[in-house]
Amino acid sequence: MPSQSPVIVVVGPTSAGKSALAVAVSEWFGGEVVSADAFQVYRGLDIGTGKIDASLAGAIPHHCIDVADPNEHYSAGQYARDASAVIAQVQSRGNMAVIAGGSGFYIRALINGLTPLPDQDERWRKALEAVETSRGFRYLFAMLQALDPEWAEAIGGADRQRTFRGLEVTLRLGVPMSVLLKQQGWSGPHFDAIWVGLTSPRKQIYKRIEVRIDKMLSDGWLDEVRRLLSSGCTPESPGMRAIGYRDLVAHLAGEISLGEAREAVVVATRRYAKRQLTWFRRQSPAIFFEIDQADDANRERVYDEIRADLGDRLTCYRYQHEPG
């Protein structure tokens, strides 16, 4: 049974302004932000994952950030359990939980629950690792693209953990992961959710991505990577799967120039933003609003539209769920 208090879910591609909107929504409706980012959960990955800074967060509490060590695996299932506990605490204080982030699988696991899948088999993992050692990770991802193109598109080409999991499930059961999810469905809903999506013109998103990456580099992203390496992280650490970290490790190792690393990060982030928007439009019921981040008047108008829309939907929800 879903919770009788709704949550608001703010989604959209990277650099569209989700964090700022989540803060605004929390201010409008008395909320606290629950992050749904697969890499902001890791401690020490601050600059490169774009964790919100205190000046933007203001007085709004933010949760599900810095909850895992970058050397440990943190799954969508673990996130769903942790975030559910946080939401219960937020609602017990009489506040609205505002879920915000770009990790669609994490959000869906939280809202709808996860499909039961077979436990990981260490023998299969070792066999796949042996193939990776001899042929490389790109070979494994190409195998996944051939066996389950839908799952491969959903996770992208840098997610080693989910690539291994998708191959293991598909090869063991003879059914693609994406098909299995559709056949068995999700176990939820766990929460009633009111979804809102934010996007911007593609050229503007791409430009904001470049500006954002340049700022990350000028803010000390390379030093952050050095600290992670000196603290025991390796390029294979789960946290280091976040976009850009392995590219900067390659630069520090003298394998590529800083300019080449920057370009690789820009390209990967643009591709990720495109996948995010495609996923949320197809897989979520979000009502999307397009915003021009360079136009203050436009931004204020769109924010007013979102506030009115969410207010109307919350009123309808409460009317439908009134006792008697």
C-alpha positions in Angstrom: 0.0 0.0 0.0 1.3 3.4 -0.9 1.9 6.1 1.8 -1.2 8.3 2.2 0.9 11.4 2.0 2.2 12.2 -1.5 5.7 13.0 -2.4 6.7 15.5 -5.1 9.2 14.2 -7.7 11.3 16.7 -9.7 13.1 15.2 -12.7 14.9 16.2 -15.8 18.3 16.2 -17.6 21.5 17.3 -16.0 22.0 21.1 -16.0 18.3 21.9 -16.5 18.0 23.4 -13.0 16.5 20.5 -11.0 18.3 21.4 -7.8 17.1 25.0 -7.7 13.6 24.0 -8.6 13.6 21.3 -5.8 14.6 24.0 -3.3 11.9 26.3 -4.6 9.2 23.6 -4.4 10.3 22.8 -0.8 10.0 26.5 0.1 6.5 26.7 -1.5 5.1 23.6 0.2 7.1 23.1 3.4 9.3 20.4 2.1 12.7 18.7 2.5 14.7 17.5 -0.5 15.6 13.8 -0.9 18.3 13.4 -3.5 18.0 10.7 -6.1 21.4 10.8 -7.6 23.3 7.5 -8.0 26.7 9.2 -7.3 25.9 12.0 -4.8 25.4 9.2 -2.3 29.2 8.8 -2.2 31.3 10.7 0.3 34.2 12.6 -1.2 32.7 12.9 -4.7 31.6 16.5 -4.3 32.6 18.7 -7.1 32.3 16.2 -9.9 28.9 15.1 -9.0 27.5 18.6 -8.6 26.4 18.3 -5.0 24.3 21.3 -4.0 26.2 24.0 -2.1 25.0 25.7 1.0 24.2 29.0 -0.8 21.6 27.3 -3.0 20.3 24.9 -0.4 19.6 27.7 2.0 17.6 26.5 5.0 16.1 23.5 3.2 17.4 20.1 4.5 18.9 17.7 1.9 19.0 14.0 2.4 20.5 10.8 0.9 23.8 12.6 0.1 27.2 11.3 1.5 25.8 8.1 2.8 28.2 5.6 1.2 31.9 5.0 0.9 33.1 5.3 -2.7 34.7 1.8 -2.5 31.4 0.1 -1.6 28.6 -0.9 -3.9 25.4 1.1 -3.4 22.4 -0.3 -5.3 19.0 1.0 -6.3 17.5 -1.4 -3.7 19.7 0.1 -0.9 18.7 3.6 -2.0 15.0 2.7 -2.0 15.3 1.4 1.6 17.3 4.4 2.8 15.2 7.0 1.1 12.0 5.3 2.3 13.2 5.6 5.9 14.1 9.3 5.3 10.7 10.0 3.8 9.0 8.5 6.8 11.0 10.8 9.0 10.2 13.9 6.8 6.5 13.1 6.8 6.5 12.5 10.6 7.6 16.1 11.0 4.6 17.2 8.9 6.8 18.2 5.9 6.6 17.3 2.2 9.3 15.0 0.8 10.6 16.4 -2.5 12.5 13.8 -4.5 15.0 15.4 -6.9 17.5 13.9 -9.2 18.4 12.4 -12.5 18.8 8.7 -11.7 15.6 7.4 -13.1 16.1 3.8 -12.0 16.7 5.0 -8.4 13.5 7.0 -8.4 11.4 4.2 -9.9 12.8 1.8 -7.4 11.8 4.1 -4.6 8.3 5.0 -5.9 7.3 1.6 -7.4 9.6 -0.9 -5.7 12.0 -3.3 -7.3 11.2 -6.5 -9.2 12.6 -9.6 -7.4 15.6 -10.8 -9.3 17.9 -13.8 -8.5 20.7 -13.2 -6.1 24.1 -12.4 -7.6 26.1 -15.5 -8.4 29.8 -15.1 -7.7 30.7 -17.7 -10.3 29.0 -15.7 -13.1 30.7 -12.5 -11.9 34.1 -14.1 -11.9 33.5 -15.5 -15.4 32.5 -12.0 -16.7 35.5 -10.4 -14.9 37.7 -13.0 -16.8 36.2 -11.9 -20.1 36.7 -8.2 -19.1 40.4 -8.9 -18.4 41.0 -10.6 -21.7 38.7 -8.5 -24.0 38.0 -5.3 -22.1 34.8 -3.7 -20.7 33.8 -2.3 -24.0 33.5 -5.8 -25.3 31.1 -6.7 -22.4 29.0 -3.7 -23.0 28.8 -4.5 -26.7 27.6 -8.0 -25.7 24.9 -6.4 -23.6 23.9 -4.1 -26.4 23.4 -7.2 -28.6 21.5 -9.2 -26.0 19.5 -6.4 -24.4 19.7 -3.1 -26.3 16.9 -1.5 -24.2 18.7 -2.2 -20.9 22.0 -1.1 -22.4 20.5 2.2 -23.6 19.0 2.8 -20.1 22.2 2.4 -18.2 24.7 3.9 -20.6 28.2 2.7 -21.5 30.0 3.6 -18.2 27.9 1.6 -15.7 30.1 -1.4 -15.0 28.0 -2.7 -12.1 24.7 -2.7 -14.0 26.4 -4.0 -17.2 27.6 -7.0 -15.2 24.2 -7.5 -13.6 22.3 -7.2 -16.9 24.6 -9.8 -18.5 24.4 -12.2 -15.6 20.6 -12.1 -15.4 20.2 -12.3 -19.2 22.6 -15.2 -19.6 21.5 -17.2 -16.6 17.8 -16.9 -17.2 17.8 -16.6 -21.0 15.5 -13.5 -20.8 16.8 -9.9 -21.2 16.7 -7.8 -18.1 14.4 -5.2 -19.7 11.9 -7.9 -20.7 12.0 -9.5 -17.2 11.2 -6.1 -15.6 8.2 -5.7 -17.9 7.0 -9.2 -17.4 7.2 -9.3 -13.7 6.4 -5.6 -13.1 7.4 -3.5 -10.2 6.3 -4.4 -6.7 4.8 -1.0 -5.8 3.5 1.5 -5.7 5.2 2.4 -2.4 4.4 6.1 -2.6 1.8 8.3 -4.3 3.8 10.7 -6.4 3.2 14.0 -8.1 5.8 14.3 -10.9 7.1 17.5 -12.5 9.8 17.6 -15.2 12.1 20.5 -16.0 14.0 20.9 -19.3 15.5 23.6 -21.4 16.3 24.0 -25.1 19.0 21.4 -26.1 21.6 24.0 -27.2 21.2 25.8 -23.8 21.6 22.5 -21.9 24.7 21.7 -23.9 26.2 25.1 -23.2 25.3 24.9 -19.5 27.0 21.5 -19.4 30.3 23.0 -20.8 30.1 26.0 -18.4 29.4 23.7 -15.5 32.3 21.4 -16.3 34.8 24.3 -16.7 33.6 25.6 -13.3 34.1 22.1 -11.7 37.7 22.1 -13.1 38.4 25.6 -11.8 36.9 24.7 -8.5 39.4 21.9 -7.9 38.0 18.8 -9.4 41.4 17.4 -10.2 42.5 17.9 -6.5 39.3 16.0 -5.5 40.3 13.1 -7.7 43.8 13.1 -6.3 42.4 13.0 -2.7 40.2 10.0 -3.7 43.1 8.1 -5.1 45.3 8.8 -2.1 42.5 7.6 0.2 42.5 4.2 -1.4 40.1 4.6 -4.4 41.0 3.1 -7.7 39.4 3.6 -11.2 37.4 0.5 -10.5 35.9 1.7 -7.3 32.1 2.0 -7.6 32.1 5.7 -6.9 34.6 6.3 -9.6 32.0 5.2 -12.2 30.6 8.7 -12.0 31.1 10.7 -15.3 34.5 12.3 -15.6 36.4 10.7 -12.7 38.1 8.0 -14.8 38.9 10.5 -17.5 40.6 12.7 -14.9 42.5 9.7 -13.5 43.7 9.0 -17.0 44.9 12.6 -17.3 46.7 12.4 -13.9 48.4 9.1 -15.1 49.7 11.0 -18.2 47.6 9.0 -20.6 45.6 12.0 -22.0 45.8 15.7 -21.8 43.6 17.8 -19.7 41.9 19.1 -22.8 41.2 15.6 -24.0 39.8 14.7 -20.5 37.6 17.8 -20.6 36.2 16.9 -24.0 35.5 13.3 -23.0 33.6 14.6 -20.0 31.6 17.1 -22.1 30.6 14.4 -24.6 29.7 11.8 -21.9 27.6 14.4 -20.0 25.7 15.5 -23.2 24.9 11.9 -24.0 23.8 11.3 -20.4 21.5 14.3 -20.5 19.9 13.0 -23.7 19.3 9.6 -22.2 17.8 11.2 -19.0 15.3 13.2 -21.0 14.4 10.2 -23.2 13.9 8.0 -20.1 11.8 10.4 -18.1 9.6 11.2 -21.0 9.0 7.5 -21.7 9.0 6.0 -18.3 7.5 8.6 -16.0 4.2 10.5 -15.8 6.0 13.8 -15.3 4.4 17.0 -16.7 7.4 18.8 -18.3 8.0 22.5 -18.3 10.6 24.1 -20.6 12.6 26.9 -19.0 15.0 29.5 -20.4 17.7 29.7 -17.7 19.2 32.8 -19.4 16.0 34.8 -19.2 15.0 35.8 -15.7 11.5 36.8 -16.7 10.9 33.5 -18.4 12.3 31.6 -15.4 10.0 33.5 -13.0 7.0 32.8 -15.3 7.7 29.1 -15.6 8.2 28.9 -11.8 4.8 30.5 -11.3 3.3 28.0 -13.7 4.9 25.1 -11.9 3.8 26.4 -8.5 0.2 26.8 -9.6 0.2 23.4 -11.3 1.6 21.6 -8.2 -0.8 23.4 -6.0 -3.8 22.3 -8.0 -2.6 18.7 -8.1 -2.0 18.7 -4.4 -5.5 20.1 -3.8 -7.0 17.4 -6.0 -5.0 14.7 -4.2 -6.1 15.8 -0.8 -9.7 16.1 -1.9 -9.7 12.5 -3.3 -8.1 11.2 -0.1 -10.3 13.0 2.5 -11.8 10.6 5.0 -15.4 9.7 4.3 
